[in-house]
């Protein structure tokens, strides 16, 4: 006995045949007998795109399972295989997917309006994406060091921490990260809540624009407790990363993970890993396929879908998170900015004293070099006009030009007022 799975606009059904040396003609006859679709109305294919065809001409292009004398075994169709069926007309489906009999119209074909059942019937096939859209990602050494040092020394990798990466994307897809902005947030052992501040983020964007940079990714840490659970990214991390990737509108968007791992000598090493969320992952999130209400007993290695997706030859609602990750090569560089000024939204608030100390420590340098630090620019920008002063000051830093005397006097007076 051979069971063939048949997916049409009505969902998933099954046809059984007695002889594994069945021809295409005999398979169609069994489909007519068991599924009540006339042979003359059937189009079969191993290509799921058949279910997206809109017109009769589009459907006729799928001819891989059309020769009536061909053995289905020669087409790679065997027990458990999936084939796709398009047909004209109406039929009564008895008990499909646990539902009572109903009449089905060919919605989604020949220009008619698609129904929710048709959307479900199309299904999503989840496969691994082999190549990322970016060539590599390079981290500014100072920015990366400052981020991981705080997580290691102050948080001891006990709670999660995250930030947005800013930099550039070259024409050949190479991403450079030159600074990391850390928004207000609350981290626990397993979760990271970003408490976004639109006013502050508007200032960050103004600085970034003046520096000739843009938001290029999201970076977060995993805790020591998470490292014992055996996953690359958890289901909640997949959800957060997919949402941010989808919001970015950037094809080369990077998701970076920082973790503490035990080395061969029993010591601890800090590792950076970089990924892109796969195109399918972002699409599934945007179209609302992910189940966002994750229960406490759910396996963190699996992402739960609201409807079945196809993984390999299996229909399932649970997808291994690794299917959604595309590895990106990591490099490093020395960028144009320093990262010595105290960083925003950490445990210790940044004060005017920090500005005074920084200017005193760097007084031997040209003024433009003294303020070439994103975190300093963000601090002083709160006292400047976001539409004119902030971009102008950032442009001086970007071009390494002399800072206008008015800005220099303003910043020095802010520090001396402490």
C-alpha positions in Angstrom: 0.0 0.0 0.0 1.4 3.4 -1.0 0.1 6.7 0.5 0.5 9.9 -1.5 -0.2 13.3 0.1 -2.2 15.6 -2.1 -2.2 19.4 -1.4 -4.8 21.5 -3.2 -6.5 24.8 -2.5 -8.7 22.9 -0.1 -5.8 21.8 2.2 -4.0 18.5 2.7 -5.6 15.1 1.7 -4.3 11.6 1.1 -4.7 9.1 -1.7 -3.8 5.4 -1.3 -2.8 3.1 -4.2 -2.1 -0.6 -4.2 0.7 -0.8 -6.9 3.9 1.2 -6.5 4.4 0.9 -10.3 1.3 3.1 -10.8 1.3 5.4 -13.8 0.3 9.1 -13.8 -3.0 8.1 -15.5 -3.8 5.5 -12.8 -2.9 8.0 -10.0 -5.3 10.5 -11.5 -8.0 7.8 -11.6 -7.5 7.2 -7.9 -7.7 10.9 -7.2 -11.0 11.0 -9.1 -12.3 8.0 -7.1 -11.1 9.1 -3.7 -11.1 12.9 -3.8 -14.0 13.3 -6.4 -12.0 15.5 -8.8 -12.6 14.4 -12.4 -9.4 13.4 -14.3 -10.2 15.9 -17.1 -10.1 18.7 -14.6 -6.8 17.8 -12.8 -3.4 19.3 -13.1 -0.7 17.6 -11.0 2.8 18.9 -10.2 5.6 18.4 -7.7 6.0 22.2 -7.7 4.1 23.9 -4.9 3.9 27.1 -7.1 1.1 25.4 -9.0 -1.2 26.5 -6.2 -0.3 30.1 -6.9 -1.2 30.0 -10.6 -3.8 32.5 -11.5 -4.9 31.6 -15.1 -5.3 28.5 -17.2 -2.2 29.4 -19.2 -0.2 29.6 -15.9 -1.5 26.2 -14.8 -0.6 24.6 -18.1 3.1 25.5 -17.6 3.2 22.8 -14.8 3.7 19.7 -16.9 6.1 17.6 -14.8 3.4 15.2 -13.9 1.3 15.2 -17.1 2.4 12.2 -19.2 -0.3 9.6 -18.5 2.1 6.6 -19.3 4.9 7.7 -17.0 5.5 5.7 -13.8 5.2 7.9 -10.8 8.2 6.1 -9.3 10.3 7.5 -12.1 9.2 11.0 -11.0 10.4 10.4 -7.5 6.8 10.0 -6.2 6.7 7.2 -3.6 5.1 6.5 -0.2 4.7 9.7 1.8 5.5 12.0 -1.2 3.7 15.3 -1.6 2.1 16.4 -4.9 0.1 19.5 -5.7 -3.3 19.5 -7.4 -5.1 22.3 -9.2 -8.5 21.8 -10.6 -11.5 23.6 -12.1 -15.0 23.5 -10.8 -16.6 22.7 -7.4 -16.7 19.6 -5.2 -17.9 18.6 -1.8 -15.2 17.8 0.7 -16.3 15.5 3.4 -14.6 15.8 6.8 -11.5 17.6 5.5 -9.2 18.5 8.4 -12.0 17.6 10.8 -14.6 19.8 9.2 -18.0 18.7 8.0 -18.8 18.4 4.3 -18.8 21.7 2.3 -18.8 22.9 -1.2 -15.5 24.4 -2.4 -15.2 27.0 -5.2 -12.0 27.7 -7.0 -11.1 30.8 -5.1 -7.6 32.1 -5.9 -7.7 30.8 -9.4 -8.8 32.4 -12.6 -8.9 35.9 -11.0 -11.5 35.1 -8.3 -11.0 36.4 -4.8 -8.8 34.3 -2.5 -10.3 33.0 0.8 -8.6 32.2 4.1 -8.9 28.5 3.3 -7.0 29.1 0.1 -4.3 30.9 2.1 -4.0 28.0 4.5 -3.9 25.6 1.6 -1.0 27.3 -0.1 1.1 26.5 2.9 4.7 27.7 3.5 7.7 25.5 2.8 10.4 26.3 5.3 13.9 25.5 4.0 17.4 26.6 4.9 18.7 29.8 3.2 22.2 29.0 2.1 23.6 32.5 1.6 23.1 35.8 3.4 22.5 39.0 1.6 25.7 40.5 3.0 29.3 39.6 2.3 30.4 40.0 5.9 30.0 42.2 9.0 33.0 44.0 10.6 32.8 45.3 14.2 34.6 48.4 15.4 37.0 47.0 18.0 36.3 49.7 20.6 32.5 49.6 20.2 32.5 45.8 20.5 34.9 45.8 23.4 32.9 48.4 25.3 29.7 46.4 24.9 31.0 43.0 25.9 33.1 44.4 28.7 30.1 45.9 30.4 28.1 42.7 30.0 31.0 40.7 31.4 32.2 42.9 34.2 29.0 44.6 35.4 26.3 42.1 34.5 28.4 38.9 34.6 26.3 37.6 31.8 23.5 37.0 34.3 20.9 39.2 32.5 20.4 40.0 28.9 21.5 43.2 27.3 20.9 44.6 23.8 21.6 47.5 21.4 21.2 48.8 17.9 24.2 48.7 15.6 25.0 51.7 13.4 27.4 51.9 10.5 27.6 51.5 6.7 26.7 49.0 4.0 29.0 48.9 1.0 27.9 48.3 -2.6 29.1 44.7 -2.4 27.1 44.0 0.7 29.8 44.4 3.4 28.4 45.8 6.6 30.6 47.9 9.0 29.4 48.5 12.6 30.9 51.7 14.0 28.9 52.3 17.1 26.2 50.6 19.3 23.3 52.5 20.8 21.9 50.9 23.9 18.2 52.0 24.4 16.4 51.9 27.8 15.8 48.3 28.6 15.1 45.6 31.1 16.9 42.3 30.9 16.3 39.0 32.7 18.0 35.6 32.4 15.8 34.6 29.4 14.2 37.8 28.1 15.1 41.3 26.9 12.5 44.1 26.9 13.4 47.2 24.9 11.7 50.2 26.3 12.0 52.3 23.2 12.3 56.1 23.6 11.2 57.8 20.4 12.7 61.2 21.3 16.1 59.7 22.1 16.0 57.5 19.0 15.3 60.6 16.9 18.4 62.2 18.2 20.4 59.0 17.5 19.1 59.0 13.9 20.1 62.7 13.4 23.6 61.9 14.7 23.8 58.9 12.5 22.7 60.8 9.4 25.3 63.5 10.1 28.0 60.8 10.4 27.0 59.3 7.1 25.8 56.1 8.8 22.6 54.2 9.3 21.1 51.5 11.6 22.4 48.2 10.3 21.5 45.6 12.9 20.6 44.4 16.4 23.0 43.0 19.0 22.1 41.2 22.2 23.7 38.9 24.8 22.8 35.5 26.0 23.1 34.6 29.7 25.1 31.8 31.3 21.9 30.1 32.1 20.8 30.2 28.4 24.1 28.6 27.3 23.2 25.4 29.1 20.0 25.0 27.1 21.6 23.9 23.8 20.2 26.4 21.3 21.8 29.0 19.0 18.8 31.3 19.5 15.6 30.8 21.5 12.1 31.0 20.1 11.6 34.4 21.9 14.9 35.7 20.5 13.8 34.6 17.0 10.6 36.5 17.4 12.4 39.7 18.5 15.1 39.5 15.8 12.5 38.8 13.1 10.4 41.8 14.2 13.4 44.2 14.2 14.7 42.8 10.9 11.3 43.3 9.3 11.0 46.8 10.6 14.4 47.8 9.3 13.6 47.5 5.6 17.3 46.6 5.1 18.2 43.5 3.2 21.6 43.3 4.8 20.3 43.7 8.4 22.5 41.8 10.9 21.5 40.1 14.1 24.5 39.6 16.4 24.7 37.4 19.5 27.3 37.7 22.3 27.8 34.8 24.7 30.2 33.4 27.3 31.4 29.9 26.6 33.8 27.5 28.4 37.0 26.8 26.4 39.1 23.6 26.3 41.2 24.7 29.3 38.1 25.3 31.5 38.3 29.0 31.2 35.6 31.4 29.7 35.8 33.0 26.3 33.5 35.7 24.9 32.2 34.8 21.5 30.5 37.0 18.9 28.2 35.3 16.3 26.5 37.1 13.4 23.4 36.0 11.5 20.8 37.2 9.1 17.2 36.1 9.7 16.2 34.2 6.6 13.9 35.8 4.0 11.3 33.1 4.9 11.6 33.9 8.6 10.9 37.6 8.0 8.1 36.8 5.7 6.4 34.5 8.2 6.7 37.1 10.9 5.2 39.9 8.7 2.3 37.7 7.6 1.5 36.7 11.2 2.4 33.0 11.1 4.4 33.0 14.4 2.7 32.1 17.6 3.7 35.0 19.9 2.2 33.7 23.1 5.0 31.4 24.1 4.1 29.1 27.0 6.6 28.4 29.8 6.9 24.7 29.0 7.5 25.3 25.2 10.8 23.9 23.8 13.0 27.1 23.3 14.7 25.4 20.4 11.5 25.4 18.4 9.3 28.3 17.0 5.6 27.6 17.0 3.5 28.5 14.0 -0.2 29.3 14.1 -0.8 27.0 11.1 1.1 24.0 9.6 4.2 24.7 7.5 6.1 22.2 5.4 9.6 21.3 6.7 11.1 18.6 4.4 8.2 16.2 3.8 6.6 16.9 7.1 3.6 19.2 8.0 4.3 20.7 11.4 3.7 23.8 13.5 7.0 23.5 15.3 10.1 24.6 13.4 13.7 24.3 14.6 15.1 27.8 15.0 18.2 26.9 13.1 16.1 26.9 9.9 15.7 30.7 10.3 19.4 31.6 10.8 21.9 32.4 8.0 25.5 32.6 9.2 27.4 35.8 8.4 31.2 36.0 8.4 32.6 38.3 11.2 35.6 40.7 10.8 36.8 43.6 12.8 38.3 47.1 12.1 39.2 50.4 13.8 36.5 52.8 12.9 36.4 56.6 12.9 34.9 57.0 16.4 36.2 56.4 19.9 34.1 54.7 22.6 35.5 56.0 25.8 32.7 58.3 26.9 30.2 56.8 29.4 27.4 54.9 27.6 23.7 55.8 27.8 21.0 54.0 29.7 23.3 51.8 31.8 23.2 51.4 35.6 25.2 54.6 36.3 23.6 57.8 34.8 25.8 60.0 32.6 26.3 63.5 34.1 28.1 66.7 33.2 31.0 65.6 35.4 31.6 62.8 32.8 31.7 65.4 30.1 34.2 67.5 32.0 36.4 64.5 32.8 36.4 63.5 29.1 37.3 66.9 27.8 40.1 67.3 30.5 41.5 63.8 29.5 41.5 64.7 25.8 42.6 68.3 26.0 45.8 67.7 24.0 43.8 66.6 21.0 42.0 68.8 18.3 38.5 69.6 19.5 36.9 67.6 16.7 38.9 64.6 17.8 37.8 65.2 21.4 34.1 64.9 20.5 34.5 62.0 18.0 32.5 59.7 20.2 28.9 58.8 19.5 28.0 58.5 23.1 29.3 62.0 23.8 27.5 63.4 20.8 24.3 61.8 22.1 24.8 63.4 25.6 25.4 66.9 24.3 22.8 66.6 21.6 20.0 66.7 24.2 20.9 70.4 24.7 21.0 71.2 20.9 18.6 71.7 18.1 17.9 68.3 16.6 17.1 69.6 13.1 20.2 71.9 12.6 22.8 71.7 15.4 23.0 68.0 15.8 23.5 67.1 12.1 26.0 70.0 11.7 28.1 68.9 14.7 28.0 65.3 13.5 29.1 66.3 10.0 32.2 68.0 11.5 33.1 64.8 13.1 32.4 62.8 10.0 34.6 65.1 7.8 37.2 65.8 10.5 36.8 69.5 10.0 37.1 72.3 12.5 34.2 72.6 14.8 32.6 76.1 14.7 33.6 78.2 17.7 30.1 78.6 18.9 29.6 74.9 19.3 33.0 74.5 21.0 32.2 77.3 23.5 28.8 75.8 24.2 30.1 72.3 24.9 33.0 73.6 27.1 30.7 75.8 29.0 28.3 72.9 29.7 31.3 71.0 31.1 32.7 73.9 33.2 29.2 74.6 34.7 29.6 71.4 36.7 
